[in-house]
């Protein structure tokens, strides 16, 4: 280690892709690292550097997609540590792209710290081989849920893996949600139920597009009739807008729906969710935002990570619900509304415990940085205090 007064921390994940959940992870992670290590120079490896610079103007941003090994190596070599994650990046055909960079960093002697990462589905042998190659020698491996730990073990990773929690649980809300909803022409003084949908794809490979559009349309109509509610679709990715409109197209009460179209920062989306009376959704981070905001919620698990989150907060674990008939789902929605006060209190206690585990990831990273890159001396030679909690 040299005599620099700063420590250089690289962060590699699915950043710059206009996904609110991923950007919430990055925002919370950067805030926590800055709070614990003000001397840290942060370098974010982004899929879209211009987008990342817009969201995070106070960090260095490096593009890595479509960049040759020699050019990216120039940036990797100057790091003290490469933080891999968080978020769900270790799945079929994608894992190898991230882990190839991690392995390159390790070749230059840069340690890799896996930060509350999500894994699965992961069955492709090429990706599993990269997991074994890159993560076996990682400084630490932390994952955000039990299923991710199991996925890595089944891929052949034979080393300790620590389960913490999703970094986005540490995002702090503001108070601008009402104004944002008014700008989207969402009526005020009415009951609002938020819904979150997503596209089929490699991370949701079992979704039947037409079937789940019709199923969620039935849920939307039920909410209007049963609760006299307006339904607000909250996109977490831009393509969610198209699928939200497809759901609305199947609804009888389409005039009582709004699909949000604005481009929002993660905290703004959290502020919007805080205005809801109920939340029903597929996207993991929409559900995390509802839990943070104290809004009664019903997860619609399309993948293990959502099922795990439902179990963690004590919500109904309706695995496979997006492929089933409307009756059982409507019964759960009805029950959620009737029991909303008790469930909200229960969820709040569970969420508080998850936030403690989410903070543990940063605590582990900061402790590791203190070992490899001691803090600059302050106040006449006394070392800066270590972070608490």
TORKOL-4160 file (C-alpha; in steps of 0.2 Angstrom, whole numbers, padded with zeros to 4 digits, m for minus):
389
<pt num="1" X="0000" Y="0000" Z="0000"/>
<pt num="2" X="0007" Y="0017" Z="m0005"/>
<pt num="3" X="0006" Y="0034" Z="0005"/>
<pt num="4" X="m0009" Y="0041" Z="m0003"/>
<pt num="5" X="m0021" Y="0050" Z="0008"/>
<pt num="6" X="m0036" Y="0042" Z="0000"/>
<pt num="7" X="m0042" Y="0025" Z="m0004"/>
<pt num="8" X="m0049" Y="0021" Z="m0021"/>
<pt num="9" X="m0065" Y="0010" Z="m0022"/>
<pt num="10" X="m0072" Y="0004" Z="m0038"/>
<pt num="11" X="m0090" Y="m0002" Z="m0039"/>
<pt num="12" X="m0096" Y="m0014" Z="m0052"/>
<pt num="13" X="m0114" Y="m0018" Z="m0055"/>
<pt num="14" X="m0129" Y="m0016" Z="m0067"/>
<pt num="15" X="m0128" Y="0003" Z="m0065"/>
<pt num="16" X="m0132" Y="0015" Z="m0079"/>
<pt num="17" X="m0146" Y="0004" Z="m0086"/>
<pt num="18" X="m0161" Y="0015" Z="m0080"/>
<pt num="19" X="m0167" Y="0003" Z="m0067"/>
<pt num="20" X="m0173" Y="0012" Z="m0052"/>
<pt num="21" X="m0169" Y="m0003" Z="m0041"/>
<pt num="22" X="m0151" Y="m0004" Z="m0046"/>
<pt num="23" X="m0149" Y="0014" Z="m0044"/>
<pt num="24" X="m0156" Y="0014" Z="m0027"/>
<pt num="25" X="m0143" Y="0000" Z="m0022"/>
<pt num="26" X="m0129" Y="0011" Z="m0029"/>
<pt num="27" X="m0136" Y="0027" Z="m0020"/>
<pt num="28" X="m0137" Y="0019" Z="m0003"/>
<pt num="29" X="m0121" Y="0010" Z="m0005"/>
<pt num="30" X="m0111" Y="0026" Z="m0010"/>
<pt num="31" X="m0119" Y="0036" Z="0004"/>
<pt num="32" X="m0114" Y="0023" Z="0017"/>
<pt num="33" X="m0096" Y="0022" Z="0010"/>
<pt num="34" X="m0094" Y="0041" Z="0011"/>
<pt num="35" X="m0101" Y="0042" Z="0028"/>
<pt num="36" X="m0089" Y="0029" Z="0034"/>
<pt num="37" X="m0074" Y="0033" Z="0024"/>
<pt num="38" X="m0074" Y="0052" Z="0019"/>
<pt num="39" X="m0057" Y="0049" Z="0011"/>
<pt num="40" X="m0063" Y="0037" Z="m0002"/>
<pt num="41" X="m0062" Y="0041" Z="m0020"/>
<pt num="42" X="m0076" Y="0032" Z="m0028"/>
<pt num="43" X="m0076" Y="0025" Z="m0046"/>
<pt num="44" X="m0092" Y="0018" Z="m0053"/>
<pt num="45" X="m0091" Y="0006" Z="m0068"/>
<pt num="46" X="m0106" Y="0010" Z="m0078"/>
<pt num="47" X="m0116" Y="0003" Z="m0093"/>
<pt num="48" X="m0121" Y="0020" Z="m0098"/>
<pt num="49" X="m0108" Y="0033" Z="m0091"/>
<pt num="50" X="m0118" Y="0048" Z="m0096"/>
<pt num="51" X="m0133" Y="0042" Z="m0086"/>
<pt num="52" X="m0123" Y="0038" Z="m0071"/>
<pt num="53" X="m0114" Y="0055" Z="m0071"/>
<pt num="54" X="m0131" Y="0063" Z="m0071"/>
<pt num="55" X="m0137" Y="0053" Z="m0056"/>
<pt num="56" X="m0120" Y="0054" Z="m0047"/>
<pt num="57" X="m0111" Y="0069" Z="m0052"/>
<pt num="58" X="m0099" Y="0068" Z="m0037"/>
<pt num="59" X="m0091" Y="0052" Z="m0042"/>
<pt num="60" X="m0079" Y="0046" Z="m0056"/>
<pt num="61" X="m0088" Y="0036" Z="m0069"/>
<pt num="62" X="m0080" Y="0024" Z="m0081"/>
<pt num="63" X="m0089" Y="0015" Z="m0095"/>
<pt num="64" X="m0085" Y="m0004" Z="m0097"/>
<pt num="65" X="m0097" Y="m0011" Z="m0109"/>
<pt num="66" X="m0089" Y="m0013" Z="m0127"/>
<pt num="67" X="m0072" Y="m0007" Z="m0119"/>
<pt num="68" X="m0057" Y="m0018" Z="m0123"/>
<pt num="69" X="m0047" Y="m0026" Z="m0109"/>
<pt num="70" X="m0032" Y="m0015" Z="m0111"/>
<pt num="71" X="m0042" Y="0001" Z="m0108"/>
<pt num="72" X="m0052" Y="m0006" Z="m0094"/>
<pt num="73" X="m0036" Y="m0013" Z="m0086"/>
<pt num="74" X="m0030" Y="0005" Z="m0084"/>
<pt num="75" X="m0044" Y="0009" Z="m0072"/>
<pt num="76" X="m0044" Y="m0008" Z="m0063"/>
<pt num="77" X="m0025" Y="m0007" Z="m0059"/>
<pt num="78" X="m0027" Y="0009" Z="m0049"/>
<pt num="79" X="m0040" Y="0003" Z="m0037"/>
<pt num="80" X="m0037" Y="m0003" Z="m0019"/>
<pt num="81" X="m0053" Y="m0014" Z="m0020"/>
<pt num="82" X="m0066" Y="m0018" Z="m0032"/>
<pt num="83" X="m0084" Y="m0019" Z="m0025"/>
<pt num="84" X="m0094" Y="m0032" Z="m0035"/>
<pt num="85" X="m0113" Y="m0028" Z="m0033"/>
<pt num="86" X="m0125" Y="m0026" Z="m0026"/>
<pt num="87" X="m0141" Y="m0032" Z="m0035"/>
<pt num="88" X="m0145" Y="m0047" Z="m0045"/>
<pt num="89" X="m0131" Y="m0048" Z="m0058"/>
<pt num="90" X="m0125" Y="m0066" Z="m0056"/>
<pt num="91" X="m0137" Y="m0076" Z="m0068"/>
<pt num="92" X="m0136" Y="m0085" Z="m0084"/>
<pt num="93" X="m0126" Y="m0077" Z="m0098"/>
<pt num="94" X="m0124" Y="m0061" Z="m0088"/>
<pt num="95" X="m0113" Y="m0068" Z="m0073"/>
<pt num="96" X="m0098" Y="m0071" Z="m0084"/>
<pt num="97" X="m0098" Y="m0052" Z="m0090"/>
<pt num="98" X="m0096" Y="m0045" Z="m0073"/>
<pt num="99" X="m0085" Y="m0059" Z="m0066"/>
<pt num="100" X="m0073" Y="m0057" Z="m0081"/>
<pt num="101" X="m0069" Y="m0040" Z="m0075"/>
<pt num="102" X="m0068" Y="m0046" Z="m0057"/>
<pt num="103" X="m0055" Y="m0059" Z="m0062"/>
<pt num="104" X="m0045" Y="m0046" Z="m0072"/>
<pt num="105" X="m0044" Y="m0035" Z="m0057"/>
<pt num="106" X="m0038" Y="m0050" Z="m0046"/>
<pt num="107" X="m0024" Y="m0053" Z="m0059"/>
<pt num="108" X="m0018" Y="m0036" Z="m0055"/>
<pt num="109" X="m0018" Y="m0039" Z="m0037"/>
<pt num="110" X="m0034" Y="m0029" Z="m0033"/>
<pt num="111" X="m0045" Y="m0038" Z="m0021"/>
<pt num="112" X="m0064" Y="m0041" Z="m0025"/>
<pt num="113" X="m0077" Y="m0038" Z="m0011"/>
<pt num="114" X="m0094" Y="m0045" Z="m0016"/>
<pt num="115" X="m0107" Y="m0034" Z="m0009"/>
<pt num="116" X="m0125" Y="m0041" Z="m0005"/>
<pt num="117" X="m0126" Y="m0048" Z="m0023"/>
<pt num="118" X="m0141" Y="m0057" Z="m0030"/>
<pt num="119" X="m0138" Y="m0074" Z="m0039"/>
<pt num="120" X="m0150" Y="m0085" Z="m0050"/>
<pt num="121" X="m0156" Y="m0092" Z="m0061"/>
<pt num="122" X="m0138" Y="m0099" Z="m0063"/>
<pt num="123" X="m0137" Y="m0116" Z="m0072"/>
<pt num="124" X="m0126" Y="m0112" Z="m0087"/>
<pt num="125" X="m0109" Y="m0121" Z="m0084"/>
<pt num="126" X="m0099" Y="m0107" Z="m0092"/>
<pt num="127" X="m0106" Y="m0095" Z="m0079"/>
<pt num="128" X="m0104" Y="m0107" Z="m0065"/>
<pt num="129" X="m0086" Y="m0109" Z="m0069"/>
<pt num="130" X="m0083" Y="m0090" Z="m0068"/>
<pt num="131" X="m0092" Y="m0090" Z="m0051"/>
<pt num="132" X="m0079" Y="m0103" Z="m0045"/>
<pt num="133" X="m0065" Y="m0094" Z="m0053"/>
<pt num="134" X="m0068" Y="m0077" Z="m0048"/>
<pt num="135" X="m0077" Y="m0078" Z="m0031"/>
<pt num="136" X="m0066" Y="m0092" Z="m0023"/>
<pt num="137" X="m0052" Y="m0079" Z="m0021"/>
<pt num="138" X="m0063" Y="m0064" Z="m0016"/>
<pt num="139" X="m0059" Y="m0055" Z="0000"/>
<pt num="140" X="m0077" Y="m0058" Z="0006"/>
<pt num="141" X="m0093" Y="m0064" Z="m0002"/>
<pt num="142" X="m0109" Y="m0057" Z="0004"/>
<pt num="143" X="m0126" Y="m0060" Z="m0004"/>
<pt num="144" X="m0143" Y="m0052" Z="m0001"/>
<pt num="145" X="m0154" Y="m0067" Z="0002"/>
<pt num="146" X="m0153" Y="m0086" Z="0006"/>
<pt num="147" X="m0158" Y="m0091" Z="m0011"/>
<pt num="148" X="m0143" Y="m0082" Z="m0018"/>
<pt num="149" X="m0131" Y="m0091" Z="m0006"/>
<pt num="150" X="m0139" Y="m0108" Z="m0011"/>
<pt num="151" X="m0137" Y="m0104" Z="m0030"/>
<pt num="152" X="m0119" Y="m0100" Z="m0028"/>
<pt num="153" X="m0116" Y="m0116" Z="m0018"/>
<pt num="154" X="m0125" Y="m0126" Z="m0031"/>
<pt num="155" X="m0113" Y="m0118" Z="m0044"/>
<pt num="156" X="m0099" Y="m0126" Z="m0035"/>
<pt num="157" X="m0093" Y="m0111" Z="m0024"/>
<pt num="158" X="m0084" Y="m0119" Z="m0009"/>
<pt num="159" X="m0081" Y="m0105" Z="0003"/>
<pt num="160" X="m0090" Y="m0095" Z="0017"/>
<pt num="161" X="m0104" Y="m0084" Z="0010"/>
<pt num="162" X="m0113" Y="m0072" Z="0022"/>
<pt num="163" X="m0131" Y="m0067" Z="0020"/>
<pt num="164" X="m0135" Y="m0049" Z="0023"/>
<pt num="165" X="m0149" Y="m0039" Z="0015"/>
<pt num="166" X="m0152" Y="m0028" Z="0000"/>
<pt num="167" X="m0143" Y="m0012" Z="0001"/>
<pt num="168" X="m0158" Y="m0002" Z="m0005"/>
<pt num="169" X="m0166" Y="m0005" Z="0012"/>
<pt num="170" X="m0155" Y="0009" Z="0018"/>
<pt num="171" X="m0162" Y="0022" Z="0006"/>
<pt num="172" X="m0169" Y="0037" Z="0016"/>
<pt num="173" X="m0186" Y="0044" Z="0010"/>
<pt num="174" X="m0190" Y="0063" Z="0007"/>
<pt num="175" X="m0207" Y="0072" Z="0006"/>
<pt num="176" X="m0210" Y="0076" Z="m0012"/>
<pt num="177" X="m0221" Y="0062" Z="m0017"/>
<pt num="178" X="m0237" Y="0071" Z="m0017"/>
<pt num="179" X="m0231" Y="0085" Z="m0029"/>
<pt num="180" X="m0224" Y="0072" Z="m0041"/>
<pt num="181" X="m0240" Y="0063" Z="m0041"/>
<pt num="182" X="m0250" Y="0079" Z="m0045"/>
<pt num="183" X="m0238" Y="0082" Z="m0059"/>
<pt num="184" X="m0243" Y="0065" Z="m0066"/>
<pt num="185" X="m0262" Y="0070" Z="m0065"/>
<pt num="186" X="m0265" Y="0057" Z="m0051"/>
<pt num="187" X="m0280" Y="0064" Z="m0042"/>
<pt num="188" X="m0278" Y="0070" Z="m0024"/>
<pt num="189" X="m0289" Y="0065" Z="m0009"/>
<pt num="190" X="m0293" Y="0048" Z="m0016"/>
<pt num="191" X="m0287" Y="0030" Z="m0011"/>
<pt num="192" X="m0272" Y="0025" Z="m0020"/>
<pt num="193" X="m0266" Y="0007" Z="m0024"/>
<pt num="194" X="m0249" Y="0005" Z="m0032"/>
<pt num="195" X="m0245" Y="m0009" Z="m0044"/>
<pt num="196" X="m0228" Y="m0015" Z="m0051"/>
<pt num="197" X="m0227" Y="m0026" Z="m0066"/>
<pt num="198" X="m0211" Y="m0031" Z="m0076"/>
<pt num="199" X="m0207" Y="m0039" Z="m0093"/>
<pt num="200" X="m0203" Y="m0057" Z="m0096"/>
<pt num="201" X="m0185" Y="m0061" Z="m0098"/>
<pt num="202" X="m0169" Y="m0070" Z="m0092"/>
<pt num="203" X="m0173" Y="m0065" Z="m0074"/>
<pt num="204" X="m0191" Y="m0069" Z="m0076"/>
<pt num="205" X="m0191" Y="m0084" Z="m0088"/>
<pt num="206" X="m0207" Y="m0092" Z="m0082"/>
<pt num="207" X="m0219" Y="m0077" Z="m0085"/>
<pt num="208" X="m0233" Y="m0080" Z="m0097"/>
<pt num="209" X="m0235" Y="m0062" Z="m0104"/>
<pt num="210" X="m0253" Y="m0063" Z="m0110"/>
<pt num="211" X="m0259" Y="m0073" Z="m0094"/>
<pt num="212" X="m0251" Y="m0062" Z="m0081"/>
<pt num="213" X="m0257" Y="m0046" Z="m0090"/>
<pt num="214" X="m0275" Y="m0052" Z="m0089"/>
<pt num="215" X="m0273" Y="m0058" Z="m0071"/>
<pt num="216" X="m0267" Y="m0041" Z="m0065"/>
<pt num="217" X="m0280" Y="m0033" Z="m0075"/>
<pt num="218" X="m0293" Y="m0043" Z="m0064"/>
<pt num="219" X="m0284" Y="m0037" Z="m0048"/>
<pt num="220" X="m0284" Y="m0019" Z="m0054"/>
<pt num="221" X="m0303" Y="m0020" Z="m0057"/>
<pt num="222" X="m0306" Y="m0028" Z="m0041"/>
<pt num="223" X="m0296" Y="m0014" Z="m0032"/>
<pt num="224" X="m0307" Y="m0001" Z="m0040"/>
<pt num="225" X="m0323" Y="m0010" Z="m0036"/>
<pt num="226" X="m0319" Y="m0016" Z="m0018"/>
<pt num="227" X="m0309" Y="m0001" Z="m0012"/>
<pt num="228" X="m0316" Y="0013" Z="m0023"/>
<pt num="229" X="m0297" Y="0015" Z="m0027"/>
<pt num="230" X="m0287" Y="0023" Z="m0041"/>
<pt num="231" X="m0273" Y="0012" Z="m0047"/>
<pt num="232" X="m0256" Y="0019" Z="m0050"/>
<pt num="233" X="m0243" Y="0009" Z="m0060"/>
<pt num="234" X="m0226" Y="0013" Z="m0054"/>
<pt num="235" X="m0212" Y="0008" Z="m0067"/>
<pt num="236" X="m0195" Y="0003" Z="m0061"/>
<pt num="237" X="m0188" Y="0001" Z="m0078"/>
<pt num="238" X="m0194" Y="0010" Z="m0094"/>
<pt num="239" X="m0200" Y="m0006" Z="m0102"/>
<pt num="240" X="m0212" Y="m0008" Z="m0087"/>
<pt num="241" X="m0222" Y="0006" Z="m0094"/>
<pt num="242" X="m0227" Y="m0004" Z="m0109"/>
<pt num="243" X="m0232" Y="m0019" Z="m0099"/>
<pt num="244" X="m0242" Y="m0008" Z="m0087"/>
<pt num="245" X="m0252" Y="m0001" Z="m0102"/>
<pt num="246" X="m0255" Y="m0019" Z="m0108"/>
<pt num="247" X="m0263" Y="m0023" Z="m0091"/>
<pt num="248" X="m0273" Y="m0007" Z="m0091"/>
<pt num="249" X="m0279" Y="m0012" Z="m0109"/>
<pt num="250" X="m0287" Y="m0028" Z="m0101"/>
<pt num="251" X="m0296" Y="m0018" Z="m0088"/>
<pt num="252" X="m0314" Y="m0013" Z="m0087"/>
<pt num="253" X="m0310" Y="0002" Z="m0076"/>
<pt num="254" X="m0296" Y="0008" Z="m0086"/>
<pt num="255" X="m0301" Y="0026" Z="m0083"/>
<pt num="256" X="m0297" Y="0024" Z="m0064"/>
<pt num="257" X="m0279" Y="0020" Z="m0068"/>
<pt num="258" X="m0263" Y="0031" Z="m0071"/>
<pt num="259" X="m0246" Y="0024" Z="m0078"/>
<pt num="260" X="m0232" Y="0035" Z="m0072"/>
<pt num="261" X="m0221" Y="0041" Z="m0086"/>
<pt num="262" X="m0208" Y="0052" Z="m0078"/>
<pt num="263" X="m0190" Y="0048" Z="m0075"/>
<pt num="264" X="m0187" Y="0048" Z="m0057"/>
<pt num="265" X="m0172" Y="0046" Z="m0045"/>
<pt num="266" X="m0174" Y="0032" Z="m0033"/>
<pt num="267" X="m0178" Y="0043" Z="m0018"/>
<pt num="268" X="m0192" Y="0051" Z="m0028"/>
<pt num="269" X="m0199" Y="0034" Z="m0032"/>
<pt num="270" X="m0198" Y="0030" Z="m0014"/>
<pt num="271" X="m0207" Y="0046" Z="m0010"/>
<pt num="272" X="m0221" Y="0042" Z="m0023"/>
<pt num="273" X="m0223" Y="0025" Z="m0015"/>
<pt num="274" X="m0225" Y="0033" Z="0002"/>
<pt num="275" X="m0241" Y="0041" Z="m0004"/>
<pt num="276" X="m0250" Y="0024" Z="m0007"/>
<pt num="277" X="m0263" Y="0016" Z="0003"/>
<pt num="278" X="m0258" Y="m0002" Z="m0003"/>
<pt num="279" X="m0245" Y="m0009" Z="m0014"/>
<pt num="280" X="m0246" Y="m0025" Z="m0025"/>
<pt num="281" X="m0231" Y="m0029" Z="m0036"/>
<pt num="282" X="m0218" Y="m0040" Z="m0045"/>
<pt num="283" X="m0203" Y="m0029" Z="m0044"/>
<pt num="284" X="m0192" Y="m0032" Z="m0029"/>
<pt num="285" X="m0187" Y="m0014" Z="m0026"/>
<pt num="286" X="m0205" Y="m0008" Z="m0028"/>
<pt num="287" X="m0209" Y="m0020" Z="m0013"/>
<pt num="288" X="m0194" Y="m0014" Z="m0003"/>
<pt num="289" X="m0199" Y="0004" Z="m0006"/>
<pt num="290" X="m0217" Y="0000" Z="0001"/>
<pt num="291" X="m0209" Y="m0009" Z="0016"/>
<pt num="292" X="m0198" Y="0006" Z="0019"/>
<pt num="293" X="m0213" Y="0018" Z="0017"/>
<pt num="294" X="m0224" Y="0008" Z="0029"/>
<pt num="295" X="m0237" Y="0004" Z="0016"/>
<pt num="296" X="m0246" Y="m0013" Z="0017"/>
<pt num="297" X="m0240" Y="m0024" Z="0003"/>
<pt num="298" X="m0243" Y="m0040" Z="m0007"/>
<pt num="299" X="m0228" Y="m0047" Z="m0017"/>
<pt num="300" X="m0232" Y="m0057" Z="m0033"/>
<pt num="301" X="m0217" Y="m0068" Z="m0033"/>
<pt num="302" X="m0210" Y="m0072" Z="m0051"/>
<pt num="303" X="m0193" Y="m0077" Z="m0045"/>
<pt num="304" X="m0184" Y="m0083" Z="m0029"/>
<pt num="305" X="m0178" Y="m0066" Z="m0024"/>
<pt num="306" X="m0196" Y="m0060" Z="m0022"/>
<pt num="307" X="m0202" Y="m0075" Z="m0014"/>
<pt num="308" X="m0187" Y="m0074" Z="m0001"/>
<pt num="309" X="m0192" Y="m0056" Z="0002"/>
<pt num="310" X="m0210" Y="m0060" Z="0005"/>
<pt num="311" X="m0205" Y="m0073" Z="0018"/>
<pt num="312" X="m0193" Y="m0061" Z="0026"/>
<pt num="313" X="m0206" Y="m0048" Z="0029"/>
<pt num="314" X="m0220" Y="m0060" Z="0034"/>
<pt num="315" X="m0230" Y="m0057" Z="0018"/>
<pt num="316" X="m0240" Y="m0071" Z="0009"/>
<pt num="317" X="m0228" Y="m0081" Z="0000"/>
<pt num="318" X="m0238" Y="m0085" Z="m0016"/>
<pt num="319" X="m0225" Y="m0093" Z="m0026"/>
<pt num="320" X="m0231" Y="m0095" Z="m0044"/>
<pt num="321" X="m0246" Y="m0083" Z="m0042"/>
<pt num="322" X="m0243" Y="m0074" Z="m0058"/>
<pt num="323" X="m0248" Y="m0091" Z="m0067"/>
<pt num="324" X="m0263" Y="m0095" Z="m0058"/>
<pt num="325" X="m0282" Y="m0091" Z="m0058"/>
<pt num="326" X="m0288" Y="m0074" Z="m0051"/>
<pt num="327" X="m0298" Y="m0081" Z="m0037"/>
<pt num="328" X="m0285" Y="m0085" Z="m0024"/>
<pt num="329" X="m0275" Y="m0069" Z="m0028"/>
<pt num="330" X="m0291" Y="m0058" Z="m0026"/>
<pt num="331" X="m0294" Y="m0067" Z="m0009"/>
<pt num="332" X="m0277" Y="m0062" Z="m0003"/>
<pt num="333" X="m0279" Y="m0044" Z="m0009"/>
<pt num="334" X="m0295" Y="m0043" Z="0001"/>
<pt num="335" X="m0287" Y="m0051" Z="0016"/>
<pt num="336" X="m0273" Y="m0038" Z="0015"/>
<pt num="337" X="m0285" Y="m0024" Z="0015"/>
<pt num="338" X="m0294" Y="m0030" Z="0030"/>
<pt num="339" X="m0279" Y="m0034" Z="0040"/>
<pt num="340" X="m0268" Y="m0019" Z="0034"/>
<pt num="341" X="m0265" Y="m0011" Z="0050"/>
<pt num="342" X="m0259" Y="m0026" Z="0059"/>
<pt num="343" X="m0249" Y="m0032" Z="0044"/>
<pt num="344" X="m0241" Y="m0014" Z="0042"/>
<pt num="345" X="m0235" Y="m0015" Z="0060"/>
<pt num="346" X="m0228" Y="m0033" Z="0058"/>
<pt num="347" X="m0219" Y="m0028" Z="0042"/>
<pt num="348" X="m0211" Y="m0013" Z="0050"/>
<pt num="349" X="m0203" Y="m0024" Z="0063"/>
<pt num="350" X="m0197" Y="m0036" Z="0050"/>
<pt num="351" X="m0190" Y="m0022" Z="0039"/>
<pt num="352" X="m0181" Y="m0014" Z="0054"/>
<pt num="353" X="m0172" Y="m0031" Z="0056"/>
<pt num="354" X="m0167" Y="m0032" Z="0038"/>
<pt num="355" X="m0160" Y="m0014" Z="0038"/>
<pt num="356" X="m0148" Y="m0019" Z="0052"/>
<pt num="357" X="m0142" Y="m0033" Z="0041"/>
<pt num="358" X="m0141" Y="m0022" Z="0026"/>
<pt num="359" X="m0130" Y="m0010" Z="0036"/>
<pt num="360" X="m0119" Y="m0025" Z="0040"/>
<pt num="361" X="m0113" Y="m0026" Z="0022"/>
<pt num="362" X="m0105" Y="m0009" Z="0023"/>
<pt num="363" X="m0098" Y="m0012" Z="0040"/>
<pt num="364" X="m0089" Y="m0027" Z="0033"/>
<pt num="365" X="m0083" Y="m0017" Z="0018"/>
<pt num="366" X="m0077" Y="m0003" Z="0029"/>
<pt num="367" X="m0068" Y="m0015" Z="0041"/>
<pt num="368" X="m0059" Y="m0023" Z="0026"/>
<pt num="369" X="m0054" Y="m0006" Z="0020"/>
<pt num="370" X="m0047" Y="m0001" Z="0037"/>
<pt num="371" X="m0036" Y="m0017" Z="0036"/>
<pt num="372" X="m0029" Y="m0014" Z="0018"/>
<pt num="373" X="m0029" Y="0005" Z="0018"/>
<pt num="374" X="m0028" Y="0013" Z="0035"/>
<pt num="375" X="m0036" Y="0030" Z="0036"/>
<pt num="376" X="m0027" Y="0046" Z="0034"/>
<pt num="377" X="m0021" Y="0053" Z="0051"/>
<pt num="378" X="m0030" Y="0068" Z="0058"/>
<pt num="379" X="m0029" Y="0079" Z="0073"/>
<pt num="380" X="m0010" Y="0079" Z="0075"/>
<pt num="381" X="m0008" Y="0060" Z="0071"/>
<pt num="382" X="m0023" Y="0052" Z="0079"/>
<pt num="383" X="m0031" Y="0040" Z="0067"/>
<pt num="384" X="m0049" Y="0044" Z="0062"/>
<pt num="385" X="m0062" Y="0035" Z="0072"/>
<pt num="386" X="m0069" Y="0019" Z="0065"/>
<pt num="387" X="m0087" Y="0019" Z="0060"/>
<pt num="388" X="m0100" Y="0013" Z="0073"/>
<pt num="389" X="m0114" Y="0001" Z="0068"/>
